[in-house]
Amino acid sequence: MNRKIFDELSEIKTTTLDLAWLLLAISFTYLNYQTFNIWYGILGFIAVFFIHLFINFHNNYMDYKNSTSEEYRQKISTIGINRESLAIVKKWMLGLAIFPLIIGAFLTYQTSWITLMIGVIGVAIGLLYSAGPKPLNSTPVGEIVVAIAISQLIPIAYSYLGLFGSGKFDSSTAISIVLACLPNTFAFLCAELSNGTCDLEADLKNGRNTLVSKVGKANALSLFKASWAIAFLLVPILALTKVVPYITLLVVLLYPNIWDDFRPYLKEQVKTKTYPLVIKAVSKFSVTYILLIAVGAIIKLVMSVL
């Protein structure tokens, strides 16, 4: 398997999110508790990185294997287009699973069963997304589950590892992290909805009963706009209630620019043309929001020293 096919099957570009969630966890815990176990955080990141690659391989493998559309297999699937052997894909997939298994076992031994539980839930969601008698990507809840898993579960895992041993991770901390991540959750739901609207015809051909196919494209677009509005409205609410620093209010300044990115997608839902614009906008929002939380943490740290 050459580098190009590996990059496409692993969707390695999407793993930059794993680093963004780590930055969010570090910033949030320093902001509130002035501590973070960077060693456990880095090991957690490496484990999440390889789990991400493994799951992406698995999803591409299962989508090709379960597809009933020859057009999808031959013209859309990376495996079909490159005529890659399923046996080789499976070997790479299993190979990628070794690293997170070893690191996960070590972190569980060093911390507690909660680390194992979070890891098992995350991997299970990733595998069930495209596997099993009724894969999540073929159900109306798939988009919602994925948005929550990506934007909530990983930051919680990082935060737990970073605070382990300090006695500062409790239910109140977990709730605060969930609240801080909510804007990203709704932003990622927008990404999932845009993917579903662009893939609607292909999903129907492959028998996938997604949320978009359930509510219809028009209603899905309305849900997209509502989800995006909630993502933006949550930022000032969270800032004013001191869940996140006041400086995150600057995110609101992005609204006109991001809305301009959305306009082409709202007019036509084309995977190769307008879907990337949505991903660009969602990334712009999420990264800016996380960076501003980091800036807030740095400001608080500097003020405590002065």
Backbone bond lengths (Angstrom), bond angles and torsions (degrees), N, CA, C in turn:
res aa  C-N    CA-C-N  psi(-1)  N-CA   C-N-CA  omega(-1)  CA-C   N-CA-C  phi
1 M - - - 1.469 - - 1.534 109.12 -
2 N 1.345 115.68 125.81 1.463 117.75 -179.05 1.533 111.44 -83.78
3 R 1.331 114.70 172.64 1.467 120.72 -175.01 1.532 111.89 -61.74
4 K 1.314 117.11 -40.08 1.462 121.38 -177.06 1.535 110.85 -61.40
5 I 1.329 116.52 -46.52 1.468 120.44 -179.22 1.527 110.08 -67.30
6 F 1.344 116.43 -39.55 1.463 120.16 178.40 1.529 110.39 -60.04
7 D 1.330 116.51 -46.02 1.466 120.90 -179.78 1.523 111.33 -60.80
8 E 1.323 116.36 -39.02 1.468 120.17 -178.10 1.533 111.68 -73.06
9 L 1.329 116.91 -41.67 1.470 120.15 -179.39 1.529 112.16 -72.09
10 S 1.329 116.11 -35.13 1.472 119.81 -179.67 1.524 111.08 -85.46
11 E 1.343 115.75 -13.83 1.475 121.24 -176.71 1.522 109.18 48.15
12 I 1.334 114.92 49.89 1.460 122.11 -170.26 1.530 113.56 -60.26
13 K 1.341 116.88 -25.21 1.463 119.71 179.67 1.528 111.82 -62.93
14 T 1.327 116.86 -28.46 1.464 120.31 -177.81 1.525 112.26 -73.49
15 T 1.342 117.36 -12.48 1.467 119.76 -176.97 1.528 112.03 -74.81
16 T 1.330 118.23 -9.12 1.467 119.92 175.60 1.537 109.74 -60.88
17 L 1.330 116.11 -25.58 1.464 120.51 177.27 1.527 111.17 -61.89
18 D 1.334 116.50 -35.42 1.458 120.46 -178.77 1.530 110.73 -60.43
19 L 1.340 115.61 -37.58 1.466 120.70 177.76 1.523 110.48 -71.88
20 A 1.335 116.55 -37.19 1.467 120.70 178.34 1.527 110.67 -62.60
21 W 1.352 116.83 -41.34 1.467 119.77 179.23 1.524 111.11 -66.51
22 L 1.330 116.20 -33.98 1.472 119.51 177.25 1.526 110.01 -64.96
23 L 1.330 116.54 -43.52 1.464 121.01 178.06 1.529 110.42 -61.31
24 L 1.330 115.87 -40.25 1.464 120.72 178.31 1.529 110.44 -61.74
25 A 1.334 116.92 -45.91 1.462 121.02 -178.87 1.526 111.55 -64.38
26 I 1.339 115.79 -44.05 1.471 119.69 179.07 1.525 110.52 -61.78
27 S 1.338 115.67 -46.32 1.468 120.78 -177.96 1.523 111.09 -63.94
28 F 1.333 116.15 -43.64 1.460 120.23 -177.26 1.525 111.37 -66.40
29 T 1.329 116.93 -43.29 1.467 119.51 -177.94 1.529 111.35 -70.91
30 Y 1.326 117.28 -36.88 1.470 119.68 176.19 1.520 110.62 -67.57
31 L 1.329 115.40 -36.97 1.463 120.63 -179.92 1.524 110.94 -61.66
32 N 1.323 116.24 -38.07 1.461 120.75 -174.19 1.533 114.17 -102.87
33 Y 1.331 117.22 -29.68 1.463 119.12 -173.51 1.526 114.46 -127.89
34 Q 1.325 117.12 -4.12 1.476 122.94 177.35 1.535 113.06 56.06
35 T 1.329 115.86 34.61 1.465 119.29 178.25 1.524 110.67 -156.06
36 F 1.336 115.67 152.96 1.467 121.68 174.30 1.517 107.94 -166.01
37 N 1.331 116.71 128.18 1.461 121.41 178.53 1.527 108.15 -80.60
38 I 1.321 115.64 94.53 1.463 120.88 -172.75 1.532 112.00 -65.43
39 W 1.336 117.44 -30.14 1.464 121.18 179.84 1.525 110.37 -64.30
40 Y 1.323 116.91 -48.85 1.461 120.91 177.50 1.531 110.71 -66.26
41 G 1.322 115.81 -35.56 1.469 120.29 179.02 1.518 112.08 -62.43
42 I 1.347 115.88 -43.65 1.471 120.28 179.96 1.524 110.73 -66.83
43 L 1.331 117.01 -42.85 1.466 120.38 177.74 1.532 110.10 -62.77
44 G 1.326 116.27 -40.12 1.459 120.46 177.22 1.517 111.24 -61.99
45 F 1.333 116.07 -41.03 1.470 120.84 178.50 1.529 111.08 -62.11
46 I 1.327 117.25 -45.31 1.471 120.91 179.98 1.530 110.21 -61.06
47 A 1.339 115.86 -42.62 1.461 119.87 179.09 1.526 110.96 -63.44
48 V 1.333 116.80 -46.46 1.464 121.36 179.75 1.528 110.65 -63.43
49 F 1.321 116.74 -39.24 1.465 121.68 179.45 1.528 111.06 -58.25
50 F 1.332 116.97 -48.56 1.465 120.37 -178.59 1.527 112.13 -73.71
51 I 1.339 116.81 -32.52 1.466 119.36 174.31 1.527 109.69 -62.56
52 H 1.326 115.81 -41.06 1.463 121.86 179.21 1.531 110.52 -60.03
53 L 1.335 116.26 -47.15 1.476 120.67 178.62 1.524 110.61 -61.93
54 F 1.331 115.85 -45.59 1.463 121.67 -179.54 1.528 111.36 -59.65
55 I 1.329 116.48 -46.66 1.468 120.50 -178.23 1.527 111.29 -66.29
56 N 1.332 116.87 -39.17 1.466 119.37 177.47 1.526 111.30 -63.64
57 F 1.335 116.16 -41.25 1.466 120.60 174.98 1.528 109.63 -59.38
58 H 1.330 114.93 -47.00 1.463 120.96 -177.52 1.527 111.60 -61.84
59 N 1.330 116.71 -43.45 1.463 120.08 -179.13 1.525 111.84 -64.86
60 N 1.332 116.72 -41.43 1.467 119.85 178.02 1.529 110.90 -66.32
61 Y 1.328 115.48 -38.13 1.470 121.62 178.75 1.529 110.33 -63.69
62 M 1.349 116.45 -48.50 1.455 121.03 -177.39 1.532 111.93 -70.11
63 D 1.328 116.79 -37.33 1.472 119.67 178.95 1.526 110.64 -61.51
64 Y 1.331 115.48 -40.48 1.473 119.65 178.72 1.532 110.06 -69.51
65 K 1.316 116.16 -45.67 1.464 121.13 -176.04 1.535 112.03 -65.49
66 N 1.333 116.36 -38.21 1.464 120.13 -176.11 1.523 114.33 -90.37
67 S 1.317 117.17 -8.44 1.460 119.96 -176.32 1.530 111.97 -66.09
68 T 1.324 114.93 137.88 1.470 120.66 176.76 1.526 110.98 -103.06
69 S 1.330 115.36 0.23 1.468 120.94 -178.55 1.523 110.24 -103.65
70 E 1.304 117.08 117.88 1.467 121.60 177.77 1.522 110.87 -66.31
71 E 1.328 116.07 -31.39 1.471 120.21 178.19 1.526 109.80 -62.60
72 Y 1.339 116.21 -42.23 1.467 119.98 177.76 1.532 110.09 -64.09
73 R 1.329 116.18 -45.54 1.459 120.16 -177.26 1.527 112.86 -62.46
74 Q 1.313 116.10 -41.48 1.465 120.30 -173.11 1.529 114.50 -90.91
75 K 1.351 116.96 -28.22 1.470 118.85 -172.67 1.518 115.23 -116.17
76 I 1.349 117.89 -13.98 1.463 120.38 -176.76 1.528 112.05 -117.49
77 S 1.327 117.21 -47.32 1.461 121.25 -178.32 1.525 111.82 -64.04
78 T 1.327 116.31 132.14 1.470 121.03 177.31 1.516 110.82 -60.43
79 I 1.321 117.00 -37.41 1.467 121.33 179.27 1.520 110.53 -63.09
80 G 1.329 116.72 -45.25 1.461 120.92 -179.07 1.514 113.06 -70.28
81 I 1.321 116.58 -43.64 1.473 120.70 -178.83 1.525 110.58 -60.30
82 N 1.321 117.07 -41.20 1.469 121.54 -177.35 1.528 113.12 -93.67
83 R 1.356 115.06 0.69 1.468 120.64 179.84 1.531 111.65 50.95
84 E 1.335 114.09 44.20 1.453 120.65 179.89 1.527 109.87 -78.92
85 S 1.315 116.18 143.49 1.462 121.76 179.17 1.534 110.47 -70.52
86 L 1.338 115.88 131.59 1.460 120.13 177.90 1.534 111.01 -63.56
87 A 1.320 116.63 -31.51 1.466 121.14 179.77 1.531 110.27 -64.76
88 I 1.334 116.13 -41.09 1.468 120.61 179.30 1.523 110.41 -68.53
89 V 1.326 115.82 -42.27 1.465 120.33 178.42 1.530 109.54 -59.07
90 K 1.324 116.38 -42.75 1.457 121.35 -178.82 1.532 111.00 -65.71
91 K 1.329 117.46 -38.23 1.466 120.60 179.20 1.529 110.94 -65.20
92 W 1.335 116.48 -43.05 1.456 120.74 177.15 1.526 110.25 -62.45
93 M 1.302 115.35 -42.02 1.458 121.28 -178.97 1.536 110.60 -60.30
94 L 1.302 116.49 -47.32 1.459 121.25 179.95 1.522 111.37 -67.53
95 G 1.334 116.07 -35.67 1.465 120.34 177.83 1.521 111.99 -62.97
96 L 1.321 116.04 -39.96 1.463 121.00 -179.75 1.529 111.60 -66.78
97 A 1.329 116.74 -23.27 1.466 120.52 -177.57 1.531 112.48 -76.25
98 I 1.326 117.10 -17.43 1.467 120.52 -175.78 1.524 111.87 -64.45
99 F 1.340 116.65 -46.40 1.465 120.98 -175.28 1.530 112.89 -60.67
100 P 1.337 118.76 -51.75 1.475 118.29 -179.43 1.534 112.56 -65.54
101 L 1.342 117.59 -28.63 1.464 119.90 177.53 1.534 110.67 -64.37
102 I 1.321 115.74 -44.97 1.467 120.79 -179.37 1.535 110.53 -66.95
103 I 1.334 115.53 -49.27 1.470 119.83 -178.50 1.525 110.73 -65.44
104 G 1.335 115.78 -41.22 1.460 119.82 179.55 1.517 112.24 -62.15
105 A 1.337 116.06 -40.42 1.470 120.42 178.43 1.526 110.50 -64.17
106 F 1.333 115.67 -41.74 1.471 120.06 179.08 1.525 111.38 -63.88
107 L 1.341 116.88 -46.31 1.462 120.48 -179.25 1.531 111.86 -65.64
108 T 1.320 116.21 -36.79 1.463 119.91 177.24 1.526 110.48 -63.99
109 Y 1.331 116.02 -42.10 1.466 121.50 178.28 1.524 111.14 -63.23
110 Q 1.345 115.75 -40.54 1.465 121.04 -177.60 1.530 112.65 -76.94
111 T 1.323 116.65 -26.28 1.464 119.99 -175.56 1.532 110.22 -112.07
112 S 1.337 116.80 -99.44 1.469 119.66 -178.83 1.520 110.76 -160.20
113 W 1.329 114.63 -178.61 1.463 121.40 -179.90 1.534 111.77 -65.65
114 I 1.327 117.18 -19.24 1.467 120.13 179.76 1.533 110.14 -63.82
115 T 1.325 116.25 -37.72 1.466 120.10 176.76 1.524 110.00 -60.79
116 L 1.324 116.46 -44.75 1.468 121.14 178.27 1.522 110.49 -62.61
117 M 1.328 116.88 -43.46 1.459 121.00 -178.12 1.530 111.13 -61.59
118 I 1.338 116.62 -46.31 1.466 120.36 179.87 1.526 110.02 -61.94
119 G 1.346 115.81 -42.72 1.459 120.16 -179.68 1.517 112.08 -64.17
120 V 1.314 116.72 -43.82 1.471 121.14 -179.51 1.523 110.50 -63.46
121 I 1.341 117.20 -43.43 1.469 120.88 179.65 1.525 110.21 -62.63
122 G 1.334 116.68 -44.78 1.462 120.82 -179.76 1.517 112.80 -61.80
123 V 1.328 116.02 -47.46 1.470 120.56 -179.84 1.533 110.54 -66.08
124 A 1.331 116.21 -40.25 1.470 120.21 -179.78 1.528 110.78 -60.92
125 I 1.326 117.02 -44.03 1.468 120.50 178.36 1.519 110.07 -62.46
126 G 1.346 115.91 -42.42 1.462 120.24 179.63 1.518 112.80 -61.97
127 L 1.333 116.57 -43.09 1.465 121.03 -179.53 1.524 111.80 -71.66
128 L 1.331 115.80 -42.03 1.464 120.08 -178.15 1.524 112.48 -71.45
129 Y 1.336 116.43 -12.04 1.462 119.58 178.53 1.526 110.95 -60.26
130 S 1.337 116.67 -36.01 1.466 119.08 -177.96 1.526 113.35 -128.18
131 A 1.334 117.92 3.62 1.464 120.36 -177.73 1.528 110.93 -122.15
132 G 1.318 114.59 171.83 1.452 120.21 179.17 1.518 112.05 92.58
133 P 1.332 116.47 171.43 1.476 120.53 -179.06 1.528 112.79 -62.57
134 K 1.341 116.87 -28.48 1.467 121.31 178.59 1.530 108.47 -138.77
135 P 1.348 117.84 83.35 1.460 121.50 -178.76 1.534 112.02 -57.90
136 L 1.318 116.27 148.43 1.460 120.50 179.99 1.525 112.50 -59.33
137 N 1.366 115.93 -33.50 1.468 118.10 -179.10 1.524 112.64 -73.29
138 S 1.337 115.68 1.29 1.462 120.23 176.14 1.530 111.65 -115.09
139 T 1.332 115.55 15.12 1.463 120.86 -178.58 1.534 110.25 -123.69
140 P 1.323 117.88 160.34 1.467 121.73 179.13 1.531 114.08 -69.02
141 V 1.351 117.36 -13.46 1.467 119.26 -178.33 1.529 112.15 -98.90
142 G 1.326 116.98 -3.37 1.462 120.90 -175.56 1.515 113.23 -56.47
143 E 1.327 117.29 -48.28 1.465 121.12 -177.92 1.523 111.67 -61.50
144 I 1.322 115.98 -41.16 1.465 120.88 -177.62 1.527 111.00 -69.05
145 V 1.335 116.39 -45.14 1.466 120.98 -179.41 1.523 110.65 -61.77
146 V 1.324 116.95 -43.70 1.466 121.01 -179.20 1.526 110.67 -64.68
147 A 1.324 117.82 -43.90 1.466 121.39 179.94 1.525 110.91 -59.89
148 I 1.332 116.32 -41.62 1.469 120.87 179.68 1.526 110.75 -69.57
149 A 1.328 116.69 -45.05 1.470 120.98 -177.46 1.526 111.05 -62.00
150 I 1.330 116.84 -44.33 1.462 120.90 -177.33 1.524 111.47 -67.99
151 S 1.332 116.45 -46.90 1.467 119.78 -171.36 1.520 114.49 -89.26
152 Q 1.334 118.25 -15.64 1.459 120.39 -175.73 1.530 113.51 -114.27
153 L 1.315 116.19 -49.51 1.462 120.30 -171.74 1.533 112.47 -64.64
154 I 1.328 116.19 -42.77 1.472 119.16 -177.70 1.531 111.80 -67.32
155 P 1.348 120.04 -47.91 1.468 119.15 176.20 1.530 113.51 -59.83
156 I 1.338 116.97 -35.98 1.463 120.09 177.60 1.533 110.05 -64.44
157 A 1.334 115.99 -41.77 1.473 120.31 178.92 1.532 110.47 -61.51
158 Y 1.329 116.52 -47.66 1.468 120.59 178.49 1.532 111.07 -59.98
159 S 1.319 116.51 -44.45 1.465 121.15 -177.51 1.529 110.76 -64.46
160 Y 1.329 116.17 -40.68 1.464 119.78 178.88 1.527 110.49 -62.62
161 L 1.330 116.30 -45.92 1.463 120.43 179.10 1.522 110.80 -64.04
162 G 1.334 116.06 -42.20 1.458 120.34 -178.32 1.516 114.02 -66.26
163 L 1.330 116.68 -29.75 1.469 120.90 -178.11 1.523 112.80 -99.90
164 F 1.330 116.91 -1.66 1.464 119.33 -176.78 1.535 110.24 -60.94
165 G 1.321 115.20 134.04 1.460 120.08 179.44 1.512 113.37 92.12
166 S 1.333 116.82 -14.54 1.467 120.18 -179.39 1.526 111.78 -90.44
167 G 1.349 115.87 -14.94 1.450 120.18 -178.68 1.517 113.65 73.08
168 K 1.326 116.26 16.96 1.470 120.33 -174.61 1.527 113.95 -108.34
169 F 1.325 116.66 -1.85 1.461 118.54 177.50 1.522 108.96 -96.54
170 D 1.335 115.49 112.70 1.457 121.07 177.46 1.519 108.96 -139.09
171 S 1.322 116.89 -171.00 1.464 120.22 -177.88 1.524 111.72 -61.77
172 S 1.327 116.93 -35.12 1.468 121.06 179.10 1.525 110.81 -64.94
173 T 1.325 115.58 -41.10 1.469 120.74 177.61 1.528 110.59 -63.88
174 A 1.330 116.04 -44.94 1.466 120.71 -179.67 1.529 110.94 -60.32
175 I 1.343 116.37 -41.98 1.470 120.66 179.67 1.520 110.28 -64.93
176 S 1.323 116.94 -40.97 1.467 120.90 179.30 1.526 111.38 -62.62
177 I 1.340 116.45 -40.16 1.468 120.66 178.90 1.526 110.01 -66.26
178 V 1.333 116.00 -42.53 1.469 120.29 178.19 1.528 110.36 -58.85
179 L 1.329 116.09 -44.90 1.467 120.52 179.80 1.524 111.14 -63.73
180 A 1.329 116.64 -43.66 1.465 120.87 -179.88 1.522 111.86 -63.01
181 C 1.331 116.42 -28.92 1.466 121.02 -178.28 1.532 113.46 -88.06
182 L 1.322 117.80 -9.89 1.468 121.08 -174.87 1.530 114.38 -56.42
183 P 1.346 119.45 -42.53 1.475 117.90 177.85 1.523 112.18 -56.59
184 N 1.342 116.27 -40.98 1.462 119.87 177.93 1.521 111.86 -67.48
185 T 1.329 116.45 -33.42 1.463 120.18 178.82 1.525 110.50 -60.99
186 F 1.318 116.66 -47.78 1.463 120.27 -179.90 1.529 111.40 -69.92
187 A 1.333 116.90 -32.74 1.464 119.67 176.37 1.528 110.13 -65.19
188 F 1.335 116.58 -40.89 1.468 119.91 -179.84 1.520 112.02 -73.76
189 L 1.321 116.85 -26.26 1.457 118.78 172.65 1.524 109.67 -64.77
190 C 1.334 116.61 -35.58 1.472 121.01 174.86 1.527 110.63 -60.50
191 A 1.338 115.85 -42.86 1.463 120.23 179.02 1.518 111.31 -62.89
192 E 1.338 116.53 -42.56 1.463 120.88 179.37 1.524 111.28 -66.00
193 L 1.322 116.66 -40.55 1.468 120.50 179.42 1.529 111.01 -66.34
194 S 1.325 116.34 -39.63 1.472 119.06 178.99 1.522 110.65 -66.13
195 N 1.324 116.54 -37.51 1.466 120.45 176.42 1.527 110.24 -63.55
196 G 1.337 116.17 -42.29 1.465 120.82 -179.80 1.512 113.64 -66.22
197 T 1.331 116.53 -37.91 1.467 118.85 179.19 1.524 111.07 -70.92
198 C 1.324 116.24 -36.35 1.469 119.60 179.16 1.526 111.88 -71.14
199 D 1.331 116.72 -30.68 1.464 121.76 -177.47 1.523 112.86 -99.30
200 L 1.323 117.61 11.00 1.465 120.98 -172.23 1.527 112.55 -54.39
201 E 1.320 118.01 -50.25 1.465 120.91 -177.99 1.523 111.74 -63.09
202 A 1.332 115.76 -43.93 1.472 119.52 179.35 1.524 111.16 -64.93
203 D 1.336 116.43 -38.97 1.470 120.47 179.06 1.531 111.04 -64.05
204 L 1.315 116.19 -41.54 1.468 119.81 179.63 1.531 110.95 -64.91
205 K 1.336 116.54 -38.27 1.464 120.64 178.33 1.528 111.34 -64.76
206 N 1.348 115.73 -32.15 1.460 120.71 -178.99 1.530 112.40 -93.62
207 G 1.338 116.23 8.76 1.460 120.23 176.19 1.512 114.88 73.04
208 R 1.329 117.62 26.17 1.465 121.09 -179.93 1.529 110.11 -91.87
209 N 1.314 115.46 119.29 1.463 121.54 -179.02 1.526 109.43 -95.31
210 T 1.337 116.73 72.36 1.452 122.00 -175.15 1.523 111.54 -78.83
211 L 1.328 115.80 173.97 1.462 120.78 177.47 1.521 110.61 -60.00
212 V 1.336 116.16 -41.17 1.467 120.56 -179.67 1.523 111.05 -63.41
213 S 1.338 116.69 -42.82 1.465 119.33 179.34 1.529 111.09 -68.36
214 K 1.321 116.03 -27.14 1.463 121.13 -178.76 1.536 111.09 -74.62
215 V 1.344 117.00 -45.86 1.471 120.21 -175.19 1.528 112.80 -93.97
216 G 1.346 116.60 -15.92 1.458 119.88 -177.90 1.517 110.93 93.72
217 K 1.316 116.47 153.40 1.459 120.97 -175.17 1.531 112.22 -63.48
218 A 1.328 118.00 -41.07 1.474 121.46 -178.57 1.525 111.02 -61.31
219 N 1.331 116.14 -46.40 1.466 120.27 179.11 1.534 111.42 -68.35
220 A 1.325 115.95 -33.83 1.468 120.15 177.91 1.525 110.51 -64.55
221 L 1.321 116.90 -38.55 1.466 120.92 177.82 1.527 110.73 -67.56
222 S 1.324 117.05 -36.52 1.471 120.79 176.43 1.524 110.07 -65.98
223 L 1.335 115.71 -40.58 1.462 121.24 177.47 1.528 110.41 -65.09
224 F 1.317 115.84 -37.39 1.469 122.08 176.86 1.526 109.84 -58.92
225 K 1.316 117.32 -50.03 1.465 121.81 -178.91 1.528 111.53 -64.82
226 A 1.336 116.70 -39.26 1.464 120.77 179.06 1.529 110.89 -66.28
227 S 1.329 116.23 -41.49 1.462 121.16 -179.85 1.527 110.57 -64.30
228 W 1.322 115.23 -39.76 1.463 119.06 179.43 1.526 111.13 -67.53
229 A 1.324 116.96 -39.73 1.461 120.94 178.23 1.526 110.73 -62.93
230 I 1.347 116.77 -40.95 1.461 121.33 179.32 1.525 110.52 -64.41
231 A 1.337 116.79 -40.88 1.468 121.19 178.88 1.526 110.71 -56.48
232 F 1.322 116.60 -44.09 1.455 120.66 -179.57 1.525 111.98 -73.34
233 L 1.322 117.66 -39.94 1.460 121.18 -178.37 1.532 112.31 -67.30
234 L 1.330 116.22 -30.08 1.457 120.18 -179.03 1.526 112.78 -66.06
235 V 1.334 116.73 -31.38 1.462 120.14 -176.32 1.535 111.83 -60.09
236 P 1.343 119.82 -54.52 1.473 118.25 177.86 1.532 113.27 -63.07
237 I 1.332 117.35 -33.27 1.464 120.33 178.39 1.530 110.23 -63.80
238 L 1.327 116.36 -45.71 1.460 120.99 -179.67 1.528 111.63 -68.33
239 A 1.341 116.23 -34.92 1.468 120.11 178.43 1.529 110.90 -68.63
240 L 1.323 116.91 -45.13 1.469 121.23 -178.38 1.526 112.12 -68.49
241 T 1.334 117.16 -26.71 1.467 120.54 176.62 1.538 111.29 -92.14
242 K 1.336 116.50 5.99 1.464 124.86 174.47 1.529 114.38 65.12
243 V 1.332 116.12 25.03 1.461 119.71 173.25 1.526 108.96 -74.63
244 V 1.332 116.52 -37.93 1.470 123.38 175.17 1.529 107.53 -125.05
245 P 1.337 118.35 159.78 1.469 120.12 -177.64 1.531 113.34 -66.59
246 Y 1.318 115.68 155.03 1.463 121.52 -177.59 1.527 112.40 -58.67
247 I 1.317 117.06 -29.22 1.455 120.40 -176.10 1.535 112.51 -62.93
248 T 1.347 116.43 -20.15 1.474 119.17 178.54 1.524 111.74 -66.45
249 L 1.345 117.26 -14.43 1.464 120.77 177.01 1.522 111.51 -59.47
250 L 1.322 116.86 -21.13 1.468 121.24 178.93 1.529 111.96 -63.79
251 V 1.332 116.68 -20.71 1.474 120.49 178.39 1.527 110.54 -57.22
252 V 1.326 116.73 -34.42 1.464 121.33 -177.75 1.532 111.71 -58.34
253 L 1.325 116.44 -26.21 1.467 120.32 179.28 1.526 112.10 -66.24
254 L 1.331 116.32 -19.15 1.468 120.63 179.85 1.525 112.66 -78.52
255 Y 1.316 116.88 -13.95 1.463 120.08 -171.39 1.527 113.76 -52.56
256 P 1.340 120.03 -51.66 1.486 118.91 -179.01 1.524 112.97 -60.40
257 N 1.343 116.27 -40.81 1.462 120.60 -178.64 1.519 111.59 -65.53
258 I 1.326 116.41 -43.80 1.462 120.77 -179.50 1.524 111.04 -69.20
259 W 1.317 116.57 -38.22 1.460 119.40 178.19 1.529 110.73 -62.21
260 D 1.342 117.10 -34.73 1.473 120.82 176.08 1.526 110.71 -64.02
261 D 1.339 116.12 -34.47 1.474 119.81 177.19 1.521 111.15 -67.32
262 F 1.328 115.97 -30.97 1.466 120.55 -177.79 1.523 114.08 -78.78
263 R 1.306 117.49 -26.60 1.471 120.96 -172.99 1.534 113.32 -53.81
264 P 1.340 119.40 -47.65 1.480 119.07 179.20 1.526 112.41 -59.34
265 Y 1.350 116.62 -38.92 1.469 120.36 179.74 1.523 111.23 -65.57
266 L 1.316 117.50 -41.15 1.461 120.99 -178.56 1.528 111.62 -65.95
267 K 1.345 116.27 -24.04 1.468 120.29 177.63 1.529 111.40 -81.56
268 E 1.319 116.09 -41.01 1.469 120.30 178.96 1.523 109.95 -148.40
269 Q 1.326 115.50 135.51 1.461 121.37 -176.29 1.534 109.09 -102.99
270 V 1.331 115.08 93.28 1.470 121.34 -177.14 1.525 108.57 -123.38
271 K 1.327 116.62 123.57 1.466 122.20 -173.26 1.524 112.84 -57.19
272 T 1.326 116.80 -43.50 1.461 119.88 -175.37 1.528 113.63 -86.35
273 K 1.315 116.87 -13.23 1.460 120.61 -173.37 1.529 113.72 -110.71
274 T 1.311 118.24 -53.49 1.469 120.48 -174.28 1.535 114.44 -104.55
275 Y 1.332 117.25 -24.96 1.467 119.83 177.75 1.527 112.28 -58.59
276 P 1.351 119.50 -42.58 1.468 119.72 177.90 1.532 112.73 -59.58
277 L 1.338 117.07 -29.62 1.468 120.27 178.32 1.528 110.88 -66.83
278 V 1.328 116.18 -37.12 1.469 120.46 177.64 1.525 109.98 -66.36
279 I 1.328 116.24 -45.15 1.471 120.89 179.21 1.525 110.28 -61.05
280 K 1.315 116.50 -40.04 1.465 121.43 177.48 1.526 110.51 -60.90
281 A 1.339 116.29 -45.06 1.460 121.17 -178.81 1.525 111.89 -66.55
282 V 1.332 116.36 -43.29 1.459 120.81 179.19 1.532 110.32 -63.07
283 S 1.334 116.29 -42.32 1.468 121.06 178.42 1.521 110.52 -63.25
284 K 1.318 116.05 -42.45 1.464 121.51 179.80 1.529 110.37 -59.70
285 F 1.319 116.08 -44.85 1.463 121.32 -179.74 1.528 110.95 -65.73
286 S 1.330 116.55 -52.03 1.462 121.17 -175.08 1.524 112.47 -64.09
287 V 1.324 116.71 -45.38 1.468 120.61 -178.82 1.523 110.62 -65.00
288 T 1.326 117.11 -43.07 1.461 120.41 178.97 1.524 111.01 -62.44
289 Y 1.317 116.23 -44.04 1.467 121.61 179.25 1.531 110.63 -60.11
290 I 1.332 116.88 -45.90 1.462 121.13 -179.75 1.527 111.32 -65.95
291 L 1.338 116.81 -43.02 1.468 120.47 179.42 1.524 111.60 -62.69
292 L 1.321 116.91 -37.11 1.467 119.99 179.27 1.534 111.28 -69.57
293 I 1.331 116.94 -34.61 1.472 119.26 173.88 1.528 109.46 -63.95
294 A 1.346 115.98 -39.64 1.467 120.85 177.98 1.530 110.44 -63.97
295 V 1.320 116.77 -42.70 1.476 120.77 177.94 1.525 109.62 -61.77
296 G 1.334 116.44 -41.94 1.462 120.52 178.01 1.521 111.97 -60.43
297 A 1.332 116.14 -39.92 1.467 120.71 178.63 1.525 110.76 -66.03
298 I 1.342 116.16 -41.06 1.477 120.46 179.18 1.519 110.63 -64.80
299 I 1.341 116.88 -42.51 1.465 120.93 179.06 1.525 110.73 -60.77
300 K 1.334 116.31 -44.05 1.461 120.52 179.51 1.518 111.36 -64.37
301 L 1.340 116.32 -38.79 1.457 121.34 179.49 1.526 110.45 -65.21
302 V 1.331 116.08 -43.81 1.473 120.76 179.79 1.524 110.23 -65.49
303 M 1.319 116.93 -42.52 1.478 120.88 -178.77 1.530 111.01 -64.24
304 S 1.347 116.59 -32.83 1.471 119.28 -179.66 1.521 111.54 -71.69
305 V 1.340 116.51 -24.77 1.457 121.06 -179.27 1.529 111.03 -82.24
306 L 1.344 115.24 -35.98 1.474 119.77 -177.86 1.532 112.41 -69.10
